[in-house]
Amino acid sequence: MNAPFSLTRRQFLVRSLSTGAGLTLALYLPGCGREPEADTGTAGPGQAGARVAPEAEFEPNAFVRILPDDRVEVVIKHLEMGQGTFTGLATLVAEELDADWSQIVPVPAPADPERYNNLNWGKLQGTGGSTAIANAYTQMRQAGATARHMLVQAAAAEWGVPASEIRVSKGELSHPDSGRTARFGELAAAAAAQPVPEEVLLKEPGEFTLIGTFLPRLDNAAKLDGSAVYTQDIQLPGMRVAVVAHPPRFGARVKAYDAAAAKQVKGVTEVVGIPTGVAVLADNTWSAIKGREALKVEWDESAAFRMSSREILDDYRGRAQGPAAVARSEGDAAAALERASTRLTAAMHMPYLAHAAMEPLNCVMQLTEDGCEIWNGEQFQTVDQQNVAQVLGLEPGQVKINMLYAGGSFGRRANPHSDYLVETAHIVKSASGKAPVKLVWTREDDMLGGYYRPFYYHELEAGLDGEGMPVAWRHRIVGQSIMTGTVMEGGMVRDGVDATSVEGAANLPYAIPNLEVDLVTTELPVTVQWWRSVGSTHTAFAVETFIDRLARAAGRDPVDYRRGLLKDHPRHLGVLELAAQKAGWGRPLPEGRARGVAVHESFNSYVAEVAEVSIGDNGRINVERVVIALDCGVAVNPDNIRAQMEGGMAFGLAAALMSEITLEDGQVVQSNFDGYEVLGIDRMPVVEVHIVPSTEPPTGVGEPATPVIAPAVANALSVLTGQDFDRLPLQLAV
């Protein structure tokens, strides 16, 4: 199948009105908009691999199941939140299985860290860090190759021919000499009786027929016709909707509350106090929200945080002059700076940032006879199981999680403290009866609810020799630690350095003989978390804009300047050259336009971006065109990779031009998209994506485009204005 997915108006209506249509692309979801039905033989979210397969089915491993009707169910252990995981991981299985793409049905995996752990994270199951394809590339291919081997052995035994003479293509096995053929489903039962091979031979890249080609996304049809199921779609018998009144400031607590007026609101059934605030339960979302508006809460703000963003910045500037933990040290930066012919300095800061996914946080939870069951866009299964179990007095294995689609996340749903799931658990535990509860966070709850990309402050200093090349580099970063106090602290924090705070700076690729990168970690009650591309969100801006300043001081072209400094990093250099060439670097531009460049590595992928920028008559920064070059190893789904590059760039461009979370007297100012601006279609530039051909194992693509755009735009603006840019979002000097 090489055509884009299409749907006639009649087909759209049929699919939209029929609950049973399109099962090869949609998912059977027990309890979605109706009572759970009897098992129809198709696994639903959270059930994959957990049932006993009928004898006619073939289930050689935890990731592949072939049904008698010829469908190939591929169990997907990573959350589909718009990034293409269902399609990417299924491609790997289908490639080695030699299946036809029309046979493939993605099925979400249950929460089971023994079988479905993220191989990059040890015994943790979860999605993040652009690891889905990268960590499962070999694993999923082996799963498909194993199934193929057993099908071939079954056919050989049944037909009485050597296995080496059997061919497999598009879901069909054939023996050319005898003319015998069989579809996968016909051989499923016989294949199930074959021994599972200990080792299988995987294809060489030159043998790929699906990897590297256009394939229609497996989640598109369900999302187009409305059959895709998100948390808000779940309706269980007797279910109540809960919203929570949260404190207005970090560190504040409930002192007292009066629920009388809230209980008078039609539909409100109960009001309960929980550790994070006061929950209002109702028959529906609207009643719960109106009940919360009527609720009277007195807050204890004796320990509340009261600083503003400006005060945080002033505090960080002072801290930058104190002691710091060393993240990287080579040579003697201090001595080299003293000897340098030219010295340059810069001080930069970047604000808190919200994740602002289109689907705010939500969760459905129900107590059961032997534990509890959860339905949500689940990103951090193992940690969420542990944290919910602790609240409810259960073992983690008693917490069953049904992984649904998620409308974005950018890291927010992989919360180390499981904040919104734990909140739901407290509500279920405190409320009367055992009715299921759907927790709903409004956009305002989500925007004000914390767990932001941290506020950061950077100080940089460099020394140049007589030819303008850097001989010394000193970089100090001040900000909160994301990893401290989480399950990942032991592996990510060493000698006072949170690796996520300095990534993109401590692994500086430029050939500078004397350098030092250090970190001052701050402790504030403002809750923080990883955000799309994590540490690189701020370090790439600081590093790449400062490199441009060095190039200008040396009187050198910024692309040529980087070439000399990247001689020992061919993959950085490769994307730099490709982006510059495709962007027409050095060719004249229309008057009033300028180009800027940046190159950065994150999640083991290498990205260079060239931005063409102009300034409108109203002083608005206009990004006209962006050329992206990417080296991510094997390009499993090139069309999806391009989409991720475009989306990641747009996400970063919003942070470059407009997005920020600010505090006044300890309160977050922005509460919705009217204050926290995101990129509108009118600000989206023309984007070109160029992928470096490679046979290296695949690396991340969901995040690496995000951090590169801000410095590329800032560098172009510096050409236009002569101004240095020391903060995000970018602001032109008045």
C-alpha positions as CSV (number, residue, x, y, z in Angstrom):
1,M,0.0,0.0,0.0
2,N,1.7,3.2,-1.2
3,A,-1.2,5.6,-1.3
4,P,-2.1,8.0,1.5
5,F,-5.1,7.1,3.6
6,S,-8.3,8.4,2.1
7,L,-12.0,8.2,3.1
8,T,-15.1,9.0,1.1
9,R,-17.8,11.0,2.8
10,R,-20.0,7.9,2.9
11,Q,-17.2,5.8,4.4
12,F,-16.5,8.5,6.9
13,L,-20.2,8.5,8.1
14,V,-20.3,4.7,8.1
15,R,-17.2,4.4,10.2
16,S,-18.2,7.3,12.5
17,L,-21.6,5.7,13.3
18,S,-20.5,2.1,13.5
19,T,-18.8,0.9,16.7
20,G,-17.5,-2.2,14.9
21,A,-16.1,-0.8,11.7
22,G,-12.5,-0.6,10.8
23,L,-11.1,-3.0,13.4
24,T,-7.9,-3.4,11.5
25,L,-7.1,0.3,12.2
26,A,-9.1,1.2,15.2
27,L,-8.9,-0.5,18.6
28,Y,-11.5,-2.4,20.6
29,L,-11.7,-0.6,23.9
30,P,-13.8,-2.3,26.6
31,G,-15.8,0.2,28.6
32,C,-15.5,3.0,26.0
33,G,-18.7,4.8,26.0
34,R,-20.6,1.7,27.1
35,E,-20.3,-1.2,29.6
36,P,-17.3,-3.5,29.1
37,E,-18.3,-6.3,26.7
38,A,-17.4,-9.9,26.6
39,D,-14.0,-10.8,25.1
40,T,-14.4,-10.8,21.3
41,G,-11.0,-12.2,20.7
42,T,-9.3,-8.8,20.0
43,A,-7.0,-7.4,22.7
44,G,-7.9,-4.0,24.1
45,P,-5.6,-1.5,25.7
46,G,-3.9,-3.0,28.7
47,Q,-4.8,-6.5,27.7
48,A,-2.3,-7.3,25.0
49,G,-0.3,-10.4,25.8
50,A,-2.3,-11.0,29.0
51,R,-4.9,-13.5,27.6
52,V,-4.5,-17.1,26.6
53,A,-4.3,-17.3,22.9
54,P,-6.7,-19.8,21.2
55,E,-5.0,-22.8,19.6
56,A,-5.5,-21.4,16.1
57,E,-3.5,-18.3,16.9
58,F,0.2,-18.0,16.7
59,E,2.0,-16.0,19.4
60,P,5.7,-16.7,19.3
61,N,6.7,-13.9,21.6
62,A,5.4,-10.9,23.5
63,F,5.2,-8.6,20.5
64,V,3.6,-10.6,17.6
65,R,0.3,-12.5,17.4
66,I,-1.0,-13.9,14.1
67,L,-4.7,-14.6,13.9
68,P,-6.5,-17.2,11.7
69,D,-8.1,-14.3,9.7
70,D,-4.6,-13.2,8.6
71,R,-4.3,-10.2,10.9
72,V,-1.0,-9.6,12.5
73,E,-1.3,-7.9,15.9
74,V,1.8,-6.1,16.9
75,V,2.0,-5.3,20.6
76,I,3.3,-1.8,21.1
77,K,5.0,-1.1,24.4
78,H,5.3,2.7,23.9
79,L,2.6,5.4,24.1
80,E,1.2,6.8,20.9
81,M,0.9,10.5,21.6
82,G,1.1,11.7,18.0
83,Q,4.7,10.9,17.3
84,G,4.1,7.8,15.2
85,T,5.1,5.1,17.6
86,F,2.4,2.7,16.5
87,T,3.5,2.9,12.9
88,G,7.3,2.9,13.6
89,L,7.4,-0.1,15.8
90,A,4.9,-2.0,13.7
91,T,7.1,-1.3,10.6
92,L,10.1,-3.1,12.3
93,V,8.0,-6.2,12.9
94,A,6.4,-6.1,9.4
95,E,9.7,-5.7,7.7
96,E,11.3,-8.9,9.2
97,L,8.1,-10.8,9.0
98,D,7.6,-9.8,5.3
99,A,4.0,-9.0,6.1
100,D,1.6,-7.0,4.0
101,W,1.1,-3.6,5.6
102,S,-2.7,-4.0,5.4
103,Q,-2.4,-7.0,7.8
104,I,-0.9,-5.0,10.6
105,V,-2.9,-4.1,13.7
106,P,-1.2,-2.2,16.5
107,V,-2.2,-3.3,20.1
108,P,-1.1,-1.3,23.2
109,A,0.9,-3.4,25.6
110,P,-0.1,-3.9,29.2
111,A,1.9,-2.5,32.1
112,D,4.5,-5.3,32.5
113,P,8.1,-4.2,33.0
114,E,9.4,-7.7,32.7
115,R,8.3,-8.1,29.1
116,Y,7.8,-4.5,27.9
117,N,10.5,-2.5,29.7
118,N,12.3,0.4,27.9
119,L,15.6,-1.2,27.1
120,N,17.3,2.2,27.7
121,W,15.9,2.4,31.2
122,G,16.6,-1.0,32.8
123,K,13.4,-2.5,34.3
124,L,11.3,0.6,33.8
125,Q,8.5,0.6,31.3
126,G,7.8,4.0,29.7
127,T,8.0,6.3,26.8
128,G,10.4,9.2,26.6
129,G,13.8,10.6,25.6
130,S,13.1,9.8,21.9
131,T,13.8,6.2,22.7
132,A,10.9,4.3,21.2
133,I,12.4,3.3,17.9
134,A,16.0,3.5,19.1
135,N,15.6,1.1,22.0
136,A,13.3,-1.4,20.3
137,Y,14.9,-1.4,16.8
138,T,16.6,-4.8,17.2
139,Q,14.0,-6.2,19.6
140,M,11.0,-5.7,17.3
141,R,12.9,-6.9,14.2
142,Q,13.9,-10.0,16.1
143,A,10.2,-10.5,17.1
144,G,9.2,-10.4,13.4
145,A,12.0,-12.5,12.2
146,T,11.2,-15.2,14.8
147,A,7.6,-15.4,13.7
148,R,8.7,-15.6,10.0
149,H,11.1,-18.4,10.8
150,M,8.5,-20.5,12.5
151,L,6.0,-19.9,9.7
152,V,8.6,-21.0,7.2
153,Q,9.3,-24.1,9.2
154,A,5.6,-24.9,9.4
155,A,5.2,-24.5,5.7
156,A,8.2,-26.7,5.0
157,A,6.9,-29.4,7.2
158,E,3.4,-29.3,5.7
159,W,4.6,-29.2,2.1
160,G,7.5,-31.6,2.5
161,V,10.0,-29.2,1.0
162,P,13.3,-27.6,2.2
163,A,12.7,-24.4,4.2
164,S,15.4,-22.7,2.1
165,E,13.2,-23.0,-0.9
166,I,10.3,-21.1,0.6
167,R,9.8,-17.5,-0.2
168,V,7.8,-15.0,1.9
169,S,6.4,-11.7,0.6
170,K,3.5,-9.5,1.6
171,G,2.0,-12.0,4.0
172,E,2.2,-15.0,1.8
173,L,4.5,-18.0,1.8
174,S,5.2,-19.7,-1.4
175,H,7.2,-22.6,-2.9
176,P,8.0,-21.6,-6.5
177,D,8.9,-25.1,-7.7
178,S,5.6,-26.8,-6.6
179,G,3.4,-23.7,-6.8
180,R,2.2,-24.1,-3.2
181,T,1.1,-21.0,-1.4
182,A,-0.4,-20.1,2.0
183,R,-1.3,-17.0,3.9
184,F,0.0,-16.4,7.4
185,G,-3.4,-17.1,9.0
186,E,-3.6,-20.5,7.3
187,L,-0.3,-21.6,8.9
188,A,-0.8,-19.9,12.3
189,A,-1.8,-23.1,14.1
190,A,1.0,-25.2,12.6
191,A,3.6,-22.4,13.2
192,A,2.5,-22.3,16.9
193,A,3.7,-25.9,17.2
194,Q,7.2,-25.2,15.9
195,P,10.1,-24.6,18.4
196,V,11.0,-21.0,19.0
197,P,14.5,-20.4,17.5
198,E,17.2,-19.2,19.9
199,E,18.7,-16.9,17.1
200,V,17.4,-15.5,13.9
201,L,19.1,-13.8,11.0
202,L,18.0,-10.2,10.4
203,K,17.9,-8.5,7.1
204,E,20.7,-6.2,5.8
205,P,19.6,-2.6,5.1
206,G,19.9,-3.3,1.4
207,E,17.1,-5.9,1.7
208,F,14.6,-3.7,3.4
209,T,11.2,-3.4,1.6
210,L,9.2,-1.4,4.2
211,I,11.8,0.4,6.3
212,G,12.7,3.6,4.5
213,T,9.5,3.8,2.5
214,F,6.3,5.7,2.8
215,L,3.7,3.8,4.9
216,P,0.3,5.2,5.9
217,R,0.2,5.7,9.6
218,L,-1.8,3.1,11.5
219,D,-3.5,5.6,13.8
220,N,-4.6,8.0,11.1
221,A,-7.9,6.4,10.2
222,A,-9.2,6.1,13.7
223,K,-8.2,9.7,14.4
224,L,-9.9,11.0,11.2
225,D,-13.2,9.2,11.7
226,G,-13.4,9.8,15.5
227,S,-13.1,6.2,16.6
228,A,-9.7,6.8,18.3
229,V,-10.2,6.6,22.1
230,Y,-8.8,9.1,24.5
231,T,-9.3,9.3,28.3
232,Q,-12.2,11.7,27.9
233,D,-14.0,9.1,25.8
234,I,-14.1,6.6,28.6
235,Q,-17.5,6.2,30.2
236,L,-18.0,3.5,32.9
237,P,-21.2,2.6,34.7
238,G,-21.7,4.9,37.8
239,M,-18.6,6.9,37.0
240,R,-18.2,10.3,38.6
241,V,-16.1,13.2,37.2
242,A,-13.7,15.0,39.6
243,V,-12.0,18.4,39.4
244,V,-9.6,19.7,42.1
245,A,-9.2,23.1,43.6
246,H,-5.4,23.5,43.8
247,P,-3.5,26.1,45.9
248,P,-2.7,29.4,44.1
249,R,0.9,29.3,45.1
250,F,3.6,26.6,45.4
251,G,4.0,25.5,49.0
252,A,0.5,26.6,50.1
253,R,-1.9,24.1,51.7
254,V,-5.6,23.8,52.5
255,K,-6.5,25.4,55.8
256,A,-10.2,24.9,55.7
257,Y,-13.0,24.6,53.2
258,D,-16.8,25.1,53.1
259,A,-18.5,22.7,50.7
260,A,-22.1,23.8,51.3
261,A,-22.5,26.0,48.2
262,A,-20.7,23.5,46.0
263,K,-23.1,20.7,47.1
264,Q,-26.0,22.8,46.0
265,V,-24.9,22.8,42.4
266,K,-26.9,20.4,40.4
267,G,-25.0,17.2,39.6
268,V,-22.4,17.6,42.4
269,T,-22.4,14.4,44.5
270,E,-19.5,14.8,47.0
271,V,-16.6,17.1,48.0
272,V,-13.5,15.5,49.6
273,G,-10.2,16.9,50.9
274,I,-7.0,15.4,49.4
275,P,-3.3,16.2,49.9
276,T,-3.2,18.4,46.8
277,G,-6.4,20.4,47.4
278,V,-10.1,19.8,47.5
279,A,-11.8,17.5,45.0
280,V,-15.4,18.1,43.7
281,L,-17.1,15.0,42.3
282,A,-20.1,15.2,40.1
283,D,-22.2,13.4,37.5
284,N,-20.4,15.3,34.7
285,T,-17.5,17.6,34.0
286,W,-19.6,20.8,33.8
287,S,-21.3,20.2,37.1
288,A,-17.9,19.4,38.7
289,I,-16.4,22.7,37.4
290,K,-19.4,24.8,38.5
291,G,-19.2,23.1,41.9
292,R,-15.6,24.0,42.2
293,E,-16.4,27.6,41.4
294,A,-18.9,27.6,44.3
295,L,-16.5,26.0,46.7
296,K,-15.0,28.2,49.4
297,V,-11.4,27.4,50.4
298,E,-9.2,29.1,52.9
299,W,-5.5,28.6,52.0
300,D,-2.6,28.4,54.4
301,E,0.1,30.4,52.6
302,S,2.5,30.7,55.6
303,A,5.1,28.5,53.7
304,A,4.1,29.6,50.2
305,F,6.6,30.7,47.6
306,R,6.5,34.4,46.9
307,M,9.3,35.2,44.4
308,S,8.7,36.7,41.0
309,S,10.6,35.7,37.8
310,R,12.7,38.9,38.1
311,E,13.6,38.0,41.6
312,I,14.6,34.5,40.6
313,L,16.8,35.9,37.9
314,D,18.5,38.3,40.3
315,D,19.0,35.4,42.8
316,Y,20.5,33.2,40.0
317,R,22.9,35.9,39.0
318,G,24.2,36.1,42.6
319,R,24.4,32.3,42.8
320,A,26.5,32.2,39.6
321,Q,29.3,34.0,41.5
322,G,29.5,31.2,44.2
323,P,30.7,27.6,44.2
324,A,29.7,25.2,41.5
325,A,29.9,21.5,40.7
326,V,32.2,20.7,37.7
327,A,30.5,18.8,34.8
328,R,33.5,18.8,32.5
329,S,37.0,20.1,32.7
330,E,39.8,19.9,30.2
331,G,43.1,21.8,30.2
332,D,43.3,25.1,32.2
333,A,40.5,27.4,31.1
334,A,41.3,30.1,33.6
335,A,45.0,30.3,32.5
336,A,44.1,30.2,28.8
337,L,41.7,33.0,29.2
338,E,44.4,35.2,30.8
339,R,46.6,34.6,27.8
340,A,43.9,35.1,25.1
341,S,44.2,37.9,22.6
342,T,40.4,38.6,22.8
343,R,37.9,37.7,25.6
344,L,34.2,37.6,25.1
345,T,31.4,37.2,27.8
346,A,27.7,36.6,27.8
347,A,24.9,36.2,30.3
348,M,21.7,34.6,29.2
349,H,18.4,33.4,30.8
350,M,15.5,31.3,29.7
351,P,12.0,31.2,31.4
352,Y,9.9,28.4,32.8
353,L,8.0,26.7,30.1
354,A,4.7,24.7,30.2
355,H,4.2,21.6,28.2
356,A,0.8,22.9,26.9
357,A,-0.2,19.6,25.1
358,M,-3.6,19.9,23.4
359,E,-5.1,17.3,25.7
360,P,-4.9,18.4,29.3
361,L,-4.1,15.9,32.0
362,N,-6.8,13.3,32.8
363,C,-7.2,9.8,34.2
364,V,-10.0,7.2,34.9
365,M,-9.5,4.9,37.9
366,Q,-11.7,2.2,39.4
367,L,-11.1,0.1,42.4
368,T,-11.6,-3.7,41.8
369,E,-11.9,-6.7,43.9
370,D,-8.2,-7.5,43.5
371,G,-6.7,-4.0,43.0
372,C,-7.5,-1.1,40.7
373,E,-7.7,-0.4,37.0
374,I,-6.6,2.7,35.2
375,W,-7.5,4.1,31.8
376,N,-5.3,7.0,30.4
377,G,-2.7,8.2,27.9
378,E,-0.1,6.2,29.9
379,Q,3.5,7.2,29.5
380,F,5.3,6.0,32.6
381,Q,3.8,2.6,33.4
382,T,6.2,1.2,36.0
383,V,6.6,4.4,38.0
384,D,2.8,5.1,37.9
385,Q,2.1,1.6,39.1
386,Q,4.4,2.0,42.0
387,N,3.1,5.4,43.1
388,V,-0.6,4.5,42.7
389,A,0.0,1.2,44.6
390,Q,1.6,3.1,47.5
391,V,-1.4,5.4,47.9
392,L,-3.9,2.5,47.7
393,G,-2.0,0.0,49.8
394,L,-1.5,-2.4,46.9
395,E,1.3,-4.2,45.2
396,P,2.3,-2.6,41.8
397,G,1.2,-5.7,40.0
398,Q,-2.4,-5.1,41.3
399,V,-2.5,-1.8,39.4
400,K,-3.8,-2.6,35.9
401,I,-3.2,0.1,33.3
402,N,-5.0,0.4,30.0
403,M,-2.9,2.5,27.7
404,L,-5.0,4.8,25.4
405,Y,-4.1,7.4,22.9
406,A,-2.7,10.7,24.3
407,G,-3.2,14.1,22.7
408,G,0.4,15.1,23.1
409,S,2.6,15.2,26.2
410,F,6.1,16.6,25.5
411,G,7.2,14.8,28.7
412,R,4.4,15.9,31.0
413,R,2.6,12.6,31.3
414,A,5.9,10.9,32.3
415,N,5.8,12.5,35.7
416,P,8.3,10.9,38.2
417,H,5.8,11.6,41.0
418,S,2.8,10.5,39.0
419,D,1.1,13.7,40.2
420,Y,-2.2,13.5,38.4
421,L,-2.6,9.7,38.8
422,V,-1.7,9.9,42.5
423,E,-4.3,12.7,42.8
424,T,-6.9,10.4,41.2
425,A,-5.9,7.6,43.6
426,H,-6.4,9.8,46.6
427,I,-9.9,10.9,45.3
428,V,-10.9,7.2,44.7
429,K,-9.6,6.3,48.1
430,S,-11.3,9.2,49.9
431,A,-14.7,9.2,48.1
432,S,-17.6,7.2,49.3
433,G,-18.4,4.0,47.6
434,K,-16.4,2.3,44.9
435,A,-17.6,4.1,41.8
436,P,-15.0,4.8,39.1
437,V,-13.7,8.3,39.0
438,K,-12.5,10.4,36.0
439,L,-10.2,13.2,37.0
440,V,-10.2,16.1,34.6
441,W,-7.8,19.0,34.6
442,T,-9.0,22.0,32.7
443,R,-6.5,24.0,30.5
444,E,-6.1,26.4,33.4
445,D,-5.4,23.6,35.9
446,D,-2.8,22.2,33.4
447,M,-1.1,25.6,32.8
448,L,-1.0,26.6,36.5
449,G,-0.3,23.1,37.8
450,G,3.5,23.3,37.7
451,Y,6.1,20.7,36.5
452,Y,7.6,23.2,34.0
453,R,10.8,23.2,32.1
454,P,13.1,24.9,34.7
455,F,14.1,28.6,34.6
456,Y,17.9,28.7,33.7
457,Y,20.6,31.3,33.8
458,H,23.9,30.9,31.8
459,E,27.2,32.7,32.0
460,L,29.8,32.1,29.3
461,E,33.3,33.3,28.6
462,A,35.7,32.5,25.8
463,G,39.2,33.5,24.8
464,L,40.4,33.8,21.2
465,D,43.9,33.5,19.8
466,G,45.4,36.0,17.4
467,E,43.6,34.3,14.5
468,G,40.2,34.4,16.2
469,M,40.0,30.7,17.1
470,P,38.9,29.8,20.6
471,V,41.6,28.6,23.0
472,A,39.4,28.8,26.2
473,W,35.7,28.3,27.0
474,R,34.0,28.6,30.4
475,H,30.3,27.9,30.8
476,R,28.3,28.1,34.1
477,I,24.7,27.1,34.3
478,V,22.3,27.9,37.2
479,G,19.0,26.2,37.6
480,Q,16.8,23.5,39.3
481,S,17.5,19.8,39.0
482,I,14.9,17.8,37.2
483,M,16.2,14.4,38.4
484,T,16.9,15.0,42.1
485,G,14.2,13.3,44.2
486,T,13.1,11.0,41.4
487,V,13.6,7.3,40.7
488,M,16.3,8.3,38.2
489,E,18.4,10.4,40.5
490,G,20.9,7.5,41.2
491,G,21.7,7.2,37.5
492,M,21.5,10.8,36.4
493,V,23.0,12.9,39.2
494,R,26.7,12.5,39.9
495,D,28.8,14.7,42.2
496,G,26.1,17.3,42.4
497,V,25.6,17.5,38.6
498,D,22.3,16.6,37.1
499,A,23.2,15.3,33.6
500,T,20.0,16.8,32.1
501,S,21.0,20.3,33.3
502,V,24.2,20.3,31.4
503,E,23.6,18.0,28.4
504,G,24.3,19.9,25.2
505,A,27.0,21.9,27.1
506,A,29.1,19.3,28.8
507,N,29.4,17.4,25.6
508,L,30.5,20.4,23.6
509,P,31.7,19.1,20.2
510,Y,33.8,22.0,19.2
511,A,37.6,21.6,19.3
512,I,38.6,23.9,22.2
513,P,41.7,22.9,24.1
514,N,40.8,24.5,27.5
515,L,37.2,24.3,28.7
516,E,35.2,24.1,31.8
517,V,31.5,23.5,32.2
518,D,29.9,23.7,35.7
519,L,26.6,23.8,37.4
520,V,24.9,25.6,40.3
521,T,21.8,23.7,41.4
522,T,19.1,25.7,43.0
523,E,16.2,24.5,45.2
524,L,12.8,26.2,44.7
525,P,9.3,24.8,45.4
526,V,8.3,25.5,41.8
527,T,7.8,22.0,40.4
528,V,9.8,21.1,37.3
529,Q,10.1,18.3,34.9
530,W,11.7,17.4,31.5
531,W,10.3,19.2,28.5
532,R,10.7,18.3,24.9
533,S,14.5,17.9,24.4
534,V,15.2,18.5,28.1
535,G,18.5,20.1,28.8
536,S,19.2,20.9,25.2
537,T,16.3,23.3,25.2
538,H,18.5,25.9,26.9
539,T,22.1,24.8,26.4
540,A,21.8,24.8,22.6
541,F,20.7,28.4,22.6
542,A,23.5,29.5,24.9
543,V,26.2,27.5,23.0
544,E,25.2,28.2,19.4
545,T,24.5,31.9,19.8
546,F,27.8,32.3,21.6
547,I,29.7,30.5,18.9
548,D,28.2,32.9,16.4
549,R,29.5,35.8,18.5
550,L,33.0,34.3,18.4
551,A,32.7,34.0,14.6
552,R,31.8,37.6,14.3
553,A,34.6,38.7,16.6
554,A,37.0,36.7,14.4
555,G,35.5,38.2,11.2
556,R,34.6,34.7,10.0
557,D,31.6,33.3,8.3
558,P,29.7,31.3,11.0
559,V,29.4,28.1,8.9
560,D,33.0,28.2,7.9
561,Y,34.0,28.9,11.5
562,R,32.1,25.9,12.7
563,R,33.7,23.7,10.0
564,G,37.1,24.2,11.5
565,L,35.9,23.5,15.0
566,L,34.0,20.3,14.1
567,K,36.8,18.4,12.3
568,D,36.7,15.6,14.8
569,H,32.9,15.3,14.7
570,P,32.0,14.1,11.1
571,R,28.2,13.6,11.9
572,H,27.9,17.2,13.2
573,L,29.9,18.4,10.2
574,G,27.8,16.3,7.8
575,V,24.4,17.9,8.8
576,L,26.0,21.4,8.9
577,E,27.2,21.0,5.3
578,L,24.0,19.5,4.1
579,A,21.8,22.3,5.7
580,A,24.0,25.0,4.4
581,Q,24.1,23.6,0.9
582,K,20.3,23.1,0.8
583,A,19.6,26.5,2.2
584,G,21.8,28.2,-0.4
585,W,24.2,29.5,2.3
586,G,26.2,32.4,0.9
587,R,23.8,33.2,-1.9
588,P,22.1,36.6,-1.9
589,L,18.8,37.0,-0.1
590,P,16.0,39.6,-0.7
591,E,16.6,42.8,1.1
592,G,15.5,42.7,4.7
593,R,16.2,39.0,5.1
594,A,19.1,37.2,6.8
595,R,20.1,33.6,7.5
596,G,21.2,32.1,10.7
597,V,22.6,28.7,11.4
598,A,22.9,26.3,14.4
599,V,24.0,22.7,14.8
600,H,23.3,20.5,17.8
601,E,23.3,16.8,18.9
602,S,20.6,15.4,21.2
603,F,19.3,11.9,21.8
604,N,22.2,10.7,19.6
605,S,20.8,12.5,16.6
606,Y,22.5,15.3,14.8
607,V,20.5,18.3,13.5
608,A,21.5,21.5,11.7
609,E,19.0,24.2,10.9
610,V,19.3,27.3,8.8
611,A,16.6,29.9,9.4
612,E,15.7,32.8,7.0
613,V,14.4,35.7,9.0
614,S,12.9,39.1,8.4
615,I,11.4,41.8,10.6
616,G,7.9,43.2,9.8
617,D,6.9,46.8,9.7
618,N,5.2,46.3,13.1
619,G,8.5,45.0,14.5
620,R,7.3,41.4,14.5
621,I,10.0,38.7,13.9
622,N,9.1,36.6,10.9
623,V,10.7,33.3,10.2
624,E,10.2,32.8,6.5
625,R,12.0,29.5,5.8
626,V,13.7,26.8,7.8
627,V,16.0,24.2,6.3
628,I,16.7,21.2,8.5
629,A,19.3,18.5,8.0
630,L,19.1,15.4,10.2
631,D,21.3,12.4,10.8
632,C,19.3,9.9,12.8
633,G,20.7,6.6,11.5
634,V,18.4,4.3,9.6
635,A,15.2,6.3,8.6
636,V,12.5,3.8,9.5
637,N,9.6,6.0,8.4
638,P,10.9,9.0,6.5
639,D,7.6,10.7,6.1
640,N,7.0,10.5,9.9
641,I,10.5,11.7,10.6
642,R,9.9,14.8,8.4
643,A,6.7,15.4,10.4
644,Q,8.5,15.1,13.7
645,M,11.2,17.5,12.5
646,E,8.6,20.0,11.4
647,G,6.6,19.6,14.6
648,G,9.7,19.7,16.9
649,M,11.0,22.8,15.1
650,A,7.6,24.5,15.5
651,F,7.5,23.6,19.2
652,G,10.9,25.2,19.6
653,L,10.0,28.2,17.5
654,A,7.1,29.0,19.8
655,A,9.5,29.1,22.8
656,A,11.9,31.2,20.7
657,L,9.3,33.8,19.8
658,M,6.5,33.9,22.4
659,S,6.1,31.1,25.0
660,E,7.0,31.7,28.6
661,I,5.7,31.1,32.1
662,T,6.3,34.0,34.5
663,L,5.7,34.4,38.2
664,E,4.5,37.4,40.1
665,D,4.5,37.2,43.9
666,G,4.8,33.4,43.6
667,Q,1.8,33.0,41.3
668,V,1.9,31.9,37.7
669,V,0.7,34.6,35.5
670,Q,-0.3,32.6,32.4
671,S,-3.3,30.4,32.6
672,N,-4.4,29.6,29.1
673,F,-3.3,30.2,25.5
674,D,-4.2,33.8,25.6
675,G,-1.2,34.4,27.9
676,Y,1.0,31.4,27.1
677,E,1.2,31.8,23.3
678,V,2.0,28.9,21.0
679,L,2.8,29.0,17.4
680,G,-0.1,29.8,15.1
681,I,-0.4,28.7,11.5
682,D,0.2,32.3,10.5
683,R,3.7,32.2,12.0
684,M,4.7,28.8,10.6
685,P,7.6,29.1,8.1
686,V,8.2,27.1,5.0
687,V,10.1,24.0,6.2
688,E,12.4,21.7,4.2
689,V,13.7,18.5,5.8
690,H,16.7,16.6,4.5
691,I,17.6,13.2,6.0
692,V,21.2,12.0,5.8
693,P,21.3,8.4,4.3
694,S,22.6,6.0,6.9
695,T,22.9,2.4,7.9
696,E,23.7,3.2,11.5
697,P,21.1,2.1,14.1
698,P,18.2,4.6,14.4
699,T,18.3,7.3,17.0
700,G,15.8,9.8,18.3
701,V,13.6,12.1,16.1
702,G,10.8,13.3,18.3
703,E,12.9,16.0,20.1
704,P,16.2,16.8,18.3
705,A,14.7,19.5,16.1
706,T,13.3,21.5,19.0
707,P,16.5,23.1,20.6
708,V,18.2,24.1,17.3
709,I,15.7,26.6,16.0
710,A,16.0,29.3,18.7
711,P,19.7,29.9,18.2
712,A,19.3,29.7,14.4
713,V,16.7,32.4,14.5
714,A,18.7,34.5,17.0
715,N,21.8,34.3,14.9
716,A,19.9,35.5,11.8
717,L,18.4,38.4,13.8
718,S,21.9,39.3,14.9
719,V,22.9,39.7,11.2
720,L,19.8,41.9,10.6
721,T,20.1,44.1,13.7
722,G,23.6,43.8,15.0
723,Q,22.0,43.0,18.4
724,D,23.1,40.1,20.7
725,F,20.3,38.1,22.1
726,D,20.6,37.1,25.8
727,R,17.1,35.8,26.6
728,L,14.2,33.7,25.4
729,P,11.7,34.5,24.1
730,L,13.6,36.7,21.7
731,Q,13.0,40.5,22.1
732,L,14.2,43.2,19.7
733,A,15.9,46.2,21.3
734,V,13.6,49.2,21.2
